[in-house]
Amino acid sequence: MKALILVIDDDKKLTRLLGEYLARFEWQILTAHHPDEGLRLLRQRNPDAVVLDIMLPDRDGFETCRQLRAESAVPILMLTARGEVHDRILGLTLGADDYLPKPFEPRELAARLEALMRRGSLPSPTETLAFGDLAIDKRSRSVRLGSKDLALTTAEFDLLFALAQRPGMIWERERLFERIAGGQPGFESRSLDVLLSRLRQKLGDDPRDPTWIRTIRGAGYLFLGKPD
């Protein structure tokens, strides 16, 4: 079946152009120019992915993202203003899966949508991620390795959960930092190295021969666990 993409943006010219371009991939395109219309289409049509602009009438993209995520685990790609790091962090914190600054190349948008749909949607808040001996419970924010409960800090749990949500995907350092920093006031870039080192120690993971987290030099980090 063809993938169904919902585009929520009040720029009618942009949505028309995006619709024409994305149709080349044999995707079905739904467009909404108001948040309420977007939420209605989400409920009625259950799209495979959502492209969501921040600047919307009556309700901004952040609040719309919060409402979308409360109702669905659909992958959400947010369109942000160029250079607005705060917008990207806030969007990821509220449940967006990816972001793309404006102006953008339609080819990159299509590639990111394809990757999001290939990886699948986010697990629901009550779901446990299981990888052999390792179990990560989002609802209780607990981690169990074998017969041992791991005592993780908030930041350590957020880092592990972010990596484990996308096993086999290389997380770029900047994106991983933004995902963690969104919920950690005062979190600095260099703190990521310390955080990763502490998390590896608690997992009993040798960075030279890792079981769980591998550093890809010059690229980022990769979670090695295979989902049960």
DOSE-846342 format. One record per atom (N, C-alpha, C): residue in one letter; atom name; y, z, x. Coordinates in steps of 0.001 Angstrom, whole numbers. Each point is the difference from the previous one (the first is absolute). Example, Ala and Ser with C-alpha at 12.3 -4.5 7.8 and 13.67 -1.06 7.14 Angstrom:
BEGIN
[pt A,N,[-5690,7800,13190]] [pt A,CA,[1190,0,-890]] [pt A,C,[1200,0,900]] [pt S,N,[1050,-720,-350]] [pt S,CA,[1190,60,820]] [pt S,C,[1090,730,-770]] 
END
This chain:
BEGIN
[pt M,N,[-1197,0,833]] [pt M,CA,[1197,0,-833]] [pt M,C,[1249,0,869]] [pt K,N,[1082,-611,-535]] [pt K,CA,[1253,-31,735]] [pt K,C,[625,1396,36]] [pt A,N,[601,326,1150]] [pt A,CA,[713,1266,107]] [pt A,C,[1266,-63,-854]] [pt L,N,[374,1153,-566]] [pt L,CA,[1173,94,-858]] [pt L,C,[1050,846,710]] [pt I,N,[1157,-591,284]] [pt I,CA,[1073,669,732]] [pt I,C,[1162,267,-949]] [pt L,N,[452,1244,-52]] [pt L,CA,[1161,372,-805]] [pt L,C,[1209,169,919]] [pt V,N,[1061,-770,-249]] [pt V,CA,[1240,81,774]] [pt V,C,[1069,656,-877]] [pt I,N,[521,1151,447]] [pt I,CA,[1041,713,-745]] [pt I,C,[1295,-72,800]] [pt D,N,[920,-845,-447]] [pt D,CA,[1255,-239,710]] [pt D,C,[981,-609,-995]] [pt D,N,[1250,497,-24]] [pt D,CA,[971,-519,-967]] [pt D,C,[680,-1277,477]] [pt D,N,[-320,-456,1205]] [pt D,CA,[540,-1259,517]] [pt D,C,[-840,-1150,-555]] [pt K,N,[487,-650,-1033]] [pt K,CA,[-782,-1021,-694]] [pt K,C,[-263,-1216,884]] [pt K,N,[955,-345,841]] [pt K,CA,[-207,-1134,897]] [pt K,C,[-1117,308,997]] [pt L,N,[20,1227,572]] [pt L,CA,[-1020,388,969]] [pt L,C,[-1382,41,-648]] [pt T,N,[-100,577,-1199]] [pt T,CA,[-1310,87,-638]] [pt T,C,[-543,-1384,-339]] [pt R,N,[902,-921,-367]] [pt R,CA,[-453,-1363,-286]] [pt R,C,[-539,-666,1266]] [pt L,N,[734,152,1108]] [pt L,CA,[-432,-608,1258]] [pt L,C,[-1302,628,498]] [pt L,N,[-94,1327,-124]] [pt L,CA,[-1233,670,420]] [pt L,C,[-1179,-448,-856]] [pt G,N,[241,-115,-1272]] [pt G,CA,[-1061,-442,-892]] [pt G,C,[-516,-1374,384]] [pt E,N,[921,-907,325]] [pt E,CA,[-393,-1354,392]] [pt E,C,[-763,26,1324]] [pt Y,N,[456,836,932]] [pt Y,CA,[-663,29,1313]] [pt Y,C,[-1377,649,-91]] [pt L,N,[-86,1165,-651]] [pt L,CA,[-1272,727,-64]] [pt L,C,[-1043,-742,-827]] [pt A,N,[462,-847,-908]] [pt A,CA,[-940,-793,-797]] [pt A,C,[-794,-960,873]] [pt R,N,[517,-315,1189]] [pt R,CA,[-727,-882,926]] [pt R,C,[-1333,617,427]] [pt F,N,[-74,1321,-68]] [pt F,CA,[-1222,698,411]] [pt F,C,[-967,161,-1179]] [pt E,N,[323,-683,-1083]] [pt E,CA,[-800,63,-1229]] [pt E,C,[-31,1413,-566]] [pt W,N,[1121,712,190]] [pt W,CA,[166,1305,-620]] [pt W,C,[764,-169,-1306]] [pt Q,N,[-302,858,-956]] [pt Q,CA,[792,40,-1225]] [pt Q,C,[1177,950,214]] [pt I,N,[1182,-415,-411]] [pt I,CA,[1205,777,265]] [pt I,C,[614,478,-1313]] [pt L,N,[238,1316,-77]] [pt L,CA,[745,595,-1096]] [pt L,C,[1348,456,539]] [pt T,N,[1070,-211,-748]] [pt T,CA,[1312,451,464]] [pt T,C,[623,934,-1031]] [pt A,N,[680,1022,514]] [pt A,CA,[724,945,-847]] [pt A,C,[1360,237,642]] [pt H,N,[1052,-47,-803]] [pt H,CA,[1351,180,527]] [pt H,C,[571,1374,-302]] [pt H,N,[-823,851,-637]] [pt H,CA,[424,1369,-316]] [pt H,C,[-1198,919,217]] [pt P,N,[219,1227,479]] [pt P,CA,[-1116,929,241]] [pt P,C,[-882,218,-1221]] [pt D,N,[613,129,-1177]] [pt D,CA,[-800,231,-1208]] [pt D,C,[-938,-1168,-277]] [pt E,N,[504,-1206,228]] [pt E,CA,[-831,-1192,-188]] [pt E,C,[-1144,-6,1011]] [pt G,N,[288,412,1244]] [pt G,CA,[-1038,63,1024]] [pt G,C,[-1097,991,-355]] [pt L,N,[391,1185,-493]] [pt L,CA,[-989,1011,-393]] [pt L,C,[-834,-480,-1185]] [pt R,N,[639,-698,-923]] [pt R,CA,[-745,-524,-1154]] [pt R,C,[-1037,-1027,455]] [pt L,N,[385,-893,913]] [pt L,CA,[-936,-1007,490]] [pt L,C,[-1124,641,821]] [pt L,N,[324,1069,727]] [pt L,CA,[-1037,710,751]] [pt L,C,[-1075,511,-946]] [pt R,N,[433,602,-1105]] [pt R,CA,[-948,581,-953]] [pt R,C,[-797,-1073,-736]] [pt Q,N,[667,-1114,-300]] [pt Q,CA,[-644,-1034,-801]] [pt Q,C,[-912,-910,817]] [pt R,N,[417,-298,1246]] [pt R,CA,[-684,-1047,743]] [pt R,C,[-786,488,1211]] [pt N,N,[230,1248,441]] [pt N,CA,[-745,565,1135]] [pt N,C,[5,-939,1214]] [pt P,N,[1166,-244,612]] [pt P,CA,[99,-940,1126]] [pt P,C,[-751,483,1234]] [pt D,N,[-266,-943,912]] [pt D,CA,[-696,325,1246]] [pt D,C,[948,520,1070]] [pt A,N,[1305,-286,-125]] [pt A,CA,[1004,478,946]] [pt A,C,[1368,-97,-653]] [pt V,N,[943,825,486]] [pt V,CA,[1365,16,-524]] [pt V,C,[982,-198,1153]] [pt V,N,[953,-906,-201]] [pt V,CA,[1135,-148,912]] [pt V,C,[1187,645,-703]] [pt L,N,[599,1025,614]] [pt L,CA,[1008,821,-666]] [pt L,C,[1280,78,823]] [pt D,N,[1112,-408,-613]] [pt D,CA,[1299,75,675]] [pt D,C,[595,1396,-194]] [pt I,N,[790,452,962]] [pt I,CA,[644,1306,-116]] [pt I,C,[1154,-44,-998]] [pt M,N,[824,-1063,58]] [pt M,CA,[1184,-100,-838]] [pt M,C,[-370,-566,-1367]] [pt L,N,[-88,885,-1001]] [pt L,CA,[-363,-398,-1350]] [pt L,C,[979,620,-999]] [pt P,N,[160,-609,-1165]] [pt P,CA,[923,559,-997]] [pt P,C,[-576,1243,-676]] [pt D,N,[889,979,-258]] [pt D,CA,[-323,1227,-754]] [pt D,C,[-894,982,749]] [pt R,N,[-922,-495,799]] [pt R,CA,[-923,878,729]] [pt R,C,[-337,-685,1317]] [pt D,N,[230,681,1129]] [pt D,CA,[-217,-677,1274]] [pt D,C,[-1485,-161,309]] [pt G,N,[-270,-743,1059]] [pt G,CA,[-1379,-288,372]] [pt G,C,[-788,1229,396]] [pt F,N,[676,1036,515]] [pt F,CA,[-706,1210,400]] [pt F,C,[-595,714,-1215]] [pt E,N,[822,183,-1030]] [pt E,CA,[-495,646,-1211]] [pt E,C,[-1054,-870,-679]] [pt T,N,[213,-1312,35]] [pt T,CA,[-990,-915,-575]] [pt T,C,[-1314,84,761]] [pt C,N,[74,100,1320]] [pt C,CA,[-1200,142,823]] [pt C,C,[-744,1276,-362]] [pt R,N,[754,1077,-197]] [pt R,CA,[-617,1276,-371]] [pt R,C,[-757,-131,-1324]] [pt Q,N,[608,-699,-958]] [pt Q,CA,[-634,-176,-1308]] [pt Q,C,[-1218,-921,91]] [pt L,N,[119,-1067,781]] [pt L,CA,[-1134,-904,179]] [pt L,C,[-1186,736,609]] [pt R,N,[279,799,1031]] [pt R,CA,[-1078,703,685]] [pt R,C,[-628,1076,-882]] [pt A,N,[795,584,-902]] [pt A,CA,[-543,1017,-904]] [pt A,C,[-996,-595,-984]] [pt E,N,[128,-1303,-239]] [pt E,CA,[-859,-654,-989]] [pt E,C,[-1086,-871,609]] [pt S,N,[149,-373,1257]] [pt S,CA,[-931,-981,559]] [pt S,C,[-93,144,1514]] [pt A,N,[-1132,-411,548]] [pt A,CA,[-198,-42,1450]] [pt A,C,[244,-1398,545]] [pt V,N,[669,-855,-783]] [pt V,CA,[265,-1377,417]] [pt V,C,[780,-21,1320]] [pt P,N,[-328,-891,931]] [pt P,CA,[788,-118,1234]] [pt P,C,[1446,-391,-314]] [pt I,N,[943,688,628]] [pt I,CA,[1430,-247,-236]] [pt I,C,[669,-377,1313]] [pt L,N,[687,-1136,-2]] [pt L,CA,[798,-430,1140]] [pt L,C,[1460,68,-412]] [pt M,N,[794,812,705]] [pt M,CA,[1412,165,-351]] [pt M,C,[874,-904,839]] [pt L,N,[1025,-554,-625]] [pt L,CA,[1000,-809,687]] [pt L,C,[1203,891,285]] [pt T,N,[376,138,1272]] [pt T,CA,[1056,926,401]] [pt T,C,[1124,-746,700]] [pt A,N,[1153,676,99]] [pt A,CA,[1123,-548,751]] [pt A,C,[-320,67,1488]] [pt R,N,[408,-1034,748]] [pt R,CA,[-292,-44,1431]] [pt R,C,[591,1210,707]] [pt G,N,[-826,649,831]] [pt G,CA,[466,1090,850]] [pt G,C,[69,1354,-680]] [pt E,N,[-305,69,-1299]] [pt E,CA,[88,1278,-704]] [pt E,C,[-1301,781,182]] [pt V,N,[-88,741,1107]] [pt V,CA,[-1214,760,301]] [pt V,C,[-272,1040,-1079]] [pt H,N,[1055,637,-489]] [pt H,CA,[-182,1023,-1034]] [pt H,C,[-670,-584,-1231]] [pt D,N,[411,-1208,-392]] [pt D,CA,[-603,-638,-1168]] [pt D,C,[-1489,-238,211]] [pt R,N,[-357,-443,1188]] [pt R,CA,[-1412,-281,281]] [pt R,C,[-820,1287,-32]] [pt I,N,[525,1052,611]] [pt I,CA,[-707,1280,22]] [pt I,C,[-172,546,-1412]] [pt L,N,[1077,-49,-784]] [pt L,CA,[-63,532,-1356]] [pt L,C,[-984,-796,-844]] [pt G,N,[23,-1321,135]] [pt G,CA,[-928,-831,-760]] [pt G,C,[-1450,319,312]] [pt L,N,[-316,164,1277]] [pt L,CA,[-1368,335,397]] [pt L,C,[-394,1384,-497]] [pt T,N,[954,929,34]] [pt T,CA,[-277,1355,-463]] [pt T,C,[-318,27,-1495]] [pt L,N,[660,-863,-753]] [pt L,CA,[-193,-29,-1449]] [pt L,C,[-1239,-769,-420]] [pt G,N,[-672,-644,957]] [pt G,CA,[-1255,-651,-343]] [pt G,C,[-75,-1484,262]] [pt A,N,[1070,-602,529]] [pt A,CA,[-77,-1415,350]] [pt A,C,[-982,-180,1159]] [pt D,N,[-671,-1143,37]] [pt D,CA,[-982,-277,1044]] [pt D,C,[600,-741,1186]] [pt D,N,[1086,-732,-247]] [pt D,CA,[601,-805,1065]] [pt D,C,[1442,-276,-400]] [pt Y,N,[782,-495,954]] [pt Y,CA,[1379,-356,-280]] [pt Y,C,[342,-1278,755]] [pt L,N,[1019,-686,-483]] [pt L,CA,[460,-1222,646]] [pt L,C,[1514,-61,-133]] [pt P,N,[734,-56,1133]] [pt P,CA,[1465,-39,-76]] [pt P,C,[488,-1373,-464]] [pt K,N,[1101,5,-752]] [pt K,CA,[675,-1233,-372]] [pt K,C,[1029,-354,1072]] [pt P,N,[247,-1282,250]] [pt P,CA,[-731,-1170,-506]] [pt P,C,[-1356,-119,704]] [pt F,N,[-958,-647,-635]] [pt F,CA,[-1342,-102,557]] [pt F,C,[-518,-1422,-139]] [pt E,N,[-1024,-283,768]] [pt E,CA,[-682,-1286,-101]] [pt E,C,[-1071,99,-1085]] [pt P,N,[-25,-905,-965]] [pt P,CA,[-1033,40,-1039]] [pt P,C,[-1410,13,568]] [pt R,N,[-188,-647,1149]] [pt R,CA,[-1329,-15,617]] [pt R,C,[-442,1400,388]] [pt E,N,[962,816,487]] [pt E,CA,[-354,1372,375]] [pt E,C,[-314,831,-1230]] [pt L,N,[770,-192,-1078]] [pt L,CA,[-288,707,-1243]] [pt L,C,[-1406,-323,-484]] [pt A,N,[-358,-1272,4]] [pt A,CA,[-1337,-406,-455]] [pt A,C,[-1084,614,874]] [pt A,N,[240,27,1329]] [pt A,CA,[-998,560,920]] [pt A,C,[-182,1492,-231]] [pt R,N,[1104,708,-244]] [pt R,CA,[-90,1436,-236]] [pt R,C,[-702,299,-1330]] [pt L,N,[287,-792,-1018]] [pt L,CA,[-670,186,-1286]] [pt L,C,[-1502,-245,144]] [pt E,N,[-347,-1041,727]] [pt E,CA,[-1404,-319,198]] [pt E,C,[-717,1138,710]] [pt A,N,[665,579,1022]] [pt A,CA,[-593,1112,745]] [pt A,C,[-151,1234,-888]] [pt L,N,[1014,292,-828]] [pt L,CA,[-75,1162,-892]] [pt L,C,[-1140,-144,-994]] [pt M,N,[-139,-1183,-570]] [pt M,CA,[-1068,-190,-986]] [pt M,C,[-1373,1,656]] [pt R,N,[-66,-468,1240]] [pt R,CA,[-1275,-5,714]] [pt R,C,[-446,1421,330]] [pt R,N,[960,830,383]] [pt R,CA,[-348,1378,359]] [pt R,C,[-256,852,-1231]] [pt G,N,[521,-416,-1136]] [pt G,CA,[-202,761,-1225]] [pt G,C,[1127,976,-236]] [pt S,N,[-1,605,-1147]] [pt S,CA,[1064,910,-383]] [pt S,C,[-235,1384,574]] [pt L,N,[1049,822,-97]] [pt L,CA,[-95,1393,465]] [pt L,C,[-985,788,-841]] [pt P,N,[-710,933,591]] [pt P,CA,[-840,881,-801]] [pt P,C,[851,886,-909]] [pt S,N,[-550,413,-1084]] [pt S,CA,[732,890,-890]] [pt S,C,[136,1369,652]] [pt P,N,[1001,824,-460]] [pt P,CA,[222,1303,619]] [pt P,C,[-1204,928,-57]] [pt T,N,[-941,-217,-932]] [pt T,CA,[-1133,903,-130]] [pt T,C,[-1208,-482,797]] [pt E,N,[117,-1120,662]] [pt E,CA,[-1156,-597,664]] [pt E,C,[-227,598,1381]] [pt T,N,[-1254,140,370]] [pt T,CA,[-374,456,1335]] [pt T,C,[-407,-1202,836]] [pt L,N,[548,-85,1199]] [pt L,CA,[-395,-1035,941]] [pt L,C,[-1153,552,830]] [pt A,N,[-1096,-731,62]] [pt A,CA,[-1185,480,716]] [pt A,C,[-438,-1013,1034]] [pt F,N,[-210,494,1214]] [pt F,CA,[-446,-826,1125]] [pt F,C,[-1096,755,744]] [pt G,N,[-1238,-111,-460]] [pt G,CA,[-1078,733,650]] [pt G,C,[211,1497,-112]] [pt D,N,[154,677,1141]] [pt D,CA,[179,1451,16]] [pt D,C,[1419,439,-350]] [pt L,N,[916,-959,-97]] [pt L,CA,[1408,333,-222]] [pt L,C,[384,-249,-1462]] [pt A,N,[560,1037,-658]] [pt A,CA,[465,-120,-1382]] [pt A,C,[1451,467,-71]] [pt I,N,[850,-824,-634]] [pt I,CA,[1427,289,-103]] [pt I,C,[370,15,-1476]] [pt D,N,[458,1146,-494]] [pt D,CA,[317,148,-1415]] [pt D,C,[1515,61,-175]] [pt K,N,[563,-1026,-654]] [pt K,CA,[1454,-70,-159]] [pt K,C,[505,1095,-937]] [pt R,N,[-747,287,-1069]] [pt R,CA,[473,965,-997]] [pt R,C,[141,1391,604]] [pt S,N,[-1016,450,709]] [pt S,CA,[48,1347,578]] [pt S,C,[568,3,1416]] [pt R,N,[264,-1229,532]] [pt R,CA,[507,-159,1371]] [pt R,C,[-900,745,992]] [pt S,N,[-1295,-200,-171]] [pt S,CA,[-976,648,877]] [pt S,C,[-833,-1052,723]] [pt V,N,[-487,382,1174]] [pt V,CA,[-819,-901,821]] [pt V,C,[-1238,766,453]] [pt R,N,[-1155,-617,-154]] [pt R,CA,[-1256,604,418]] [pt R,C,[-723,-950,940]] [pt L,N,[-423,513,1146]] [pt L,CA,[-742,-776,982]] [pt L,C,[-1347,675,201]] [pt G,N,[-1058,-634,-495]] [pt G,CA,[-1305,637,33]] [pt G,C,[7,1236,-877]] [pt S,N,[-318,1146,572]] [pt S,CA,[-3,1260,-754]] [pt S,C,[1273,807,226]] [pt K,N,[971,-596,693]] [pt K,CA,[1195,737,399]] [pt K,C,[1220,-494,-759]] [pt D,N,[777,945,-553]] [pt D,CA,[1283,-317,-619]] [pt D,C,[1071,5,1091]] [pt L,N,[739,-1098,103]] [pt L,CA,[1024,-111,1035]] [pt L,C,[1333,534,-513]] [pt A,N,[644,828,794]] [pt A,CA,[1314,545,-351]] [pt A,C,[1072,-935,538]] [pt L,N,[508,-880,-862]] [pt L,CA,[1015,-972,414]] [pt L,C,[1363,401,-548]] [pt T,N,[1028,-262,782]] [pt T,CA,[1358,174,-492]] [pt T,C,[312,-1119,-1000]] [pt T,N,[1122,141,-702]] [pt T,CA,[405,-1036,-963]] [pt T,C,[135,-1355,684]] [pt A,N,[664,-22,1155]] [pt A,CA,[211,-1263,705]] [pt A,C,[-1311,-585,515]] [pt E,N,[-899,857,484]] [pt E,CA,[-1296,-478,488]] [pt E,C,[-813,-615,-1139]] [pt F,N,[39,647,-1166]] [pt F,CA,[-735,-554,-1138]] [pt F,C,[600,-1338,-419]] [pt D,N,[1330,-67,-78]] [pt D,CA,[654,-1245,-409]] [pt D,C,[-342,-1142,956]] [pt L,N,[-39,306,1290]] [pt L,CA,[-341,-1019,994]] [pt L,C,[-1439,-475,-183]] [pt L,N,[-930,933,-134]] [pt L,CA,[-1406,-364,-169]] [pt L,C,[-216,-785,-1289]] [pt F,N,[625,445,-1091]] [pt F,CA,[-201,-672,-1277]] [pt F,C,[567,-1411,26]] [pt A,N,[1163,-172,632]] [pt A,CA,[591,-1331,102]] [pt A,C,[-927,-946,753]] [pt L,N,[-542,453,1124]] [pt L,CA,[-909,-832,798]] [pt L,C,[-1282,-301,-774]] [pt A,N,[-545,1032,-666]] [pt A,CA,[-1293,-154,-677]] [pt A,C,[92,-852,-1258]] [pt Q,N,[1194,-122,-579]] [pt Q,CA,[173,-851,-1170]] [pt Q,C,[-247,-1466,334]] [pt R,N,[202,-352,1236]] [pt R,CA,[-125,-1395,405]] [pt R,C,[-937,-123,1208]] [pt P,N,[-1276,355,-158]] [pt P,CA,[-925,-105,1139]] [pt P,C,[-118,-1438,471]] [pt G,N,[26,-155,1325]] [pt G,CA,[-114,-1333,568]] [pt G,C,[1312,-738,124]] [pt M,N,[1106,582,-514]] [pt M,CA,[1312,-631,111]] [pt M,C,[791,638,1127]] [pt I,N,[661,-818,813]] [pt I,CA,[850,529,1063]] [pt I,C,[1338,406,-598]] [pt W,N,[317,1292,116]] [pt W,CA,[1300,510,-435]] [pt W,C,[993,-166,1144]] [pt E,N,[1057,-760,-216]] [pt E,CA,[1060,-69,994]] [pt E,C,[658,1375,113]] [pt R,N,[399,348,1203]] [pt R,CA,[567,1327,238]] [pt R,C,[1205,275,-902]] [pt E,N,[879,-993,-152]] [pt E,CA,[1205,198,-812]] [pt E,C,[-353,287,-1456]] [pt R,N,[-968,-741,-543]] [pt R,CA,[-367,199,-1397]] [pt R,C,[-679,1354,-203]] [pt L,N,[-838,384,955]] [pt L,CA,[-667,1293,-118]] [pt L,C,[1016,1129,101]] [pt F,N,[960,-145,896]] [pt F,CA,[1057,1005,140]] [pt F,C,[780,140,-1301]] [pt E,N,[345,-1137,-619]] [pt E,CA,[767,53,-1237]] [pt E,C,[-798,650,-1117]] [pt R,N,[-1305,-279,-70]] [pt R,CA,[-842,607,-1032]] [pt R,C,[-29,1518,150]] [pt I,N,[-126,501,1241]] [pt I,CA,[-74,1447,224]] [pt I,C,[1380,629,-90]] [pt A,N,[1007,-644,573]] [pt A,CA,[1346,568,45]] [pt A,C,[592,162,-1389]] [pt G,N,[-457,-826,-963]] [pt G,CA,[540,88,-1347]] [pt G,C,[-206,1362,-630]] [pt G,N,[-1061,692,370]] [pt G,CA,[-261,1319,-581]] [pt G,C,[238,1142,971]] [pt Q,N,[535,-298,1182]] [pt Q,CA,[176,1028,1020]] [pt Q,C,[1436,-23,519]] [pt P,N,[934,750,-603]] [pt P,CA,[1379,36,484]] [pt P,C,[60,388,1474]] [pt G,N,[802,-736,776]] [pt G,CA,[150,301,1410]] [pt G,C,[-1104,-545,879]] [pt F,N,[-943,-719,-594]] [pt F,CA,[-1103,-569,778]] [pt F,C,[545,-1083,925]] [pt E,N,[-346,62,1282]] [pt E,CA,[497,-952,989]] [pt E,C,[-1121,-901,473]] [pt S,N,[381,-1153,531]] [pt S,CA,[-986,-995,408]] [pt S,C,[-980,557,1018]] [pt R,N,[509,764,974]] [pt R,CA,[-890,532,1034]] [pt R,C,[-958,1045,-561]] [pt S,N,[363,572,-1174]] [pt S,CA,[-889,971,-630]] [pt S,C,[-1307,-632,-427]] [pt L,N,[9,-1318,-212]] [pt L,CA,[-1210,-690,-439]] [pt L,C,[-1103,121,1045]] [pt D,N,[363,-100,1280]] [pt D,CA,[-992,113,1070]] [pt D,C,[-629,1389,25]] [pt V,N,[845,1024,-147]] [pt V,CA,[-495,1377,-8]] [pt V,C,[-898,217,-1213]] [pt L,N,[447,-495,-1141]] [pt L,CA,[-762,144,-1236]] [pt L,C,[-1361,-669,110]] [pt L,N,[-25,-1199,544]] [pt L,CA,[-1251,-734,145]] [pt L,C,[-948,725,955]] [pt S,N,[545,554,1074]] [pt S,CA,[-812,735,963]] [pt S,C,[-638,1235,-648]] [pt R,N,[785,738,-795]] [pt R,CA,[-536,1193,-677]] [pt R,C,[-1066,-382,-1019]] [pt L,N,[239,-1088,-720]] [pt L,CA,[-966,-444,-1009]] [pt L,C,[-1306,-403,663]] [pt R,N,[77,-702,1112]] [pt R,CA,[-1220,-401,718]] [pt R,C,[-783,1219,474]] [pt Q,N,[715,1011,476]] [pt Q,CA,[-683,1214,464]] [pt Q,C,[-759,661,-1143]] [pt K,N,[619,74,-1164]] [pt K,CA,[-647,656,-1144]] [pt K,C,[-1177,-824,-520]] [pt L,N,[71,-1314,160]] [pt L,CA,[-1105,-866,-407]] [pt L,C,[-1089,-73,1071]] [pt G,N,[280,571,1191]] [pt G,CA,[-938,-101,1113]] [pt G,C,[-121,-1428,498]] [pt D,N,[1119,-735,-53]] [pt D,CA,[6,-1431,315]] [pt D,C,[485,-228,1431]] [pt D,N,[-791,-670,801]] [pt D,CA,[367,-322,1377]] [pt D,C,[770,-1318,4]] [pt P,N,[1292,8,377]] [pt P,CA,[783,-1240,-30]] [pt P,C,[-559,-1096,909]] [pt R,N,[-788,395,1023]] [pt R,CA,[-595,-1008,898]] [pt R,C,[-1244,-642,-620]] [pt D,N,[-645,720,-925]] [pt D,CA,[-1176,-532,-692]] [pt D,C,[50,505,-1445]] [pt P,N,[956,-509,-784]] [pt P,CA,[276,593,-1310]] [pt P,C,[-1063,-293,-1053]] [pt T,N,[-150,968,-880]] [pt T,CA,[-842,-150,-1179]] [pt T,C,[841,-320,-1226]] [pt W,N,[1228,564,-32]] [pt W,CA,[813,-118,-1204]] [pt W,C,[1281,-821,183]] [pt I,N,[759,276,1044]] [pt I,CA,[1314,-640,140]] [pt I,C,[111,-680,1371]] [pt R,N,[262,-1282,-7]] [pt R,CA,[134,-751,1244]] [pt R,C,[1448,-454,178]] [pt T,N,[515,178,1219]] [pt T,CA,[1318,-531,340]] [pt T,C,[-157,-1444,467]] [pt I,N,[715,-899,-657]] [pt I,CA,[-1,-1406,396]] [pt I,C,[1271,-226,808]] [pt R,N,[-144,-93,1308]] [pt R,CA,[1167,-46,885]] [pt R,C,[931,-1149,-378]] [pt G,N,[1272,364,-178]] [pt G,CA,[1006,-998,-324]] [pt G,C,[9,-426,-1459]] [pt A,N,[-914,558,-810]] [pt A,CA,[-86,-415,-1407]] [pt A,C,[136,1180,-955]] [pt G,N,[-770,1074,231]] [pt G,CA,[72,1140,-912]] [pt G,C,[-1288,787,-12]] [pt Y,N,[-431,428,-1186]] [pt Y,CA,[-1152,877,-135]] [pt Y,C,[-950,-537,-1066]] [pt L,N,[-1284,254,204]] [pt L,CA,[-1049,-536,-866]] [pt L,C,[-958,1120,-379]] [pt F,N,[-273,160,-1308]] [pt F,CA,[-982,976,-444]] [pt F,C,[-1375,-681,-6]] [pt L,N,[-969,612,683]] [pt L,CA,[-1298,-649,233]] [pt L,C,[-1044,345,-1045]] [pt G,N,[236,1016,-811]] [pt G,CA,[-1022,425,-948]] [pt G,C,[-361,-1074,-1013]] [pt K,N,[-1270,-38,-385]] [pt K,CA,[-478,-945,-1017]] [pt K,C,[-210,758,-1300]] [pt P,N,[652,-448,-1101]] [pt P,CA,[-124,716,-1275]] [pt P,C,[-1433,63,-485]] [pt D,N,[-369,1137,-590]] [pt D,CA,[-1332,142,-593]] [pt D,C,[-98,-878,-1237]] 
END
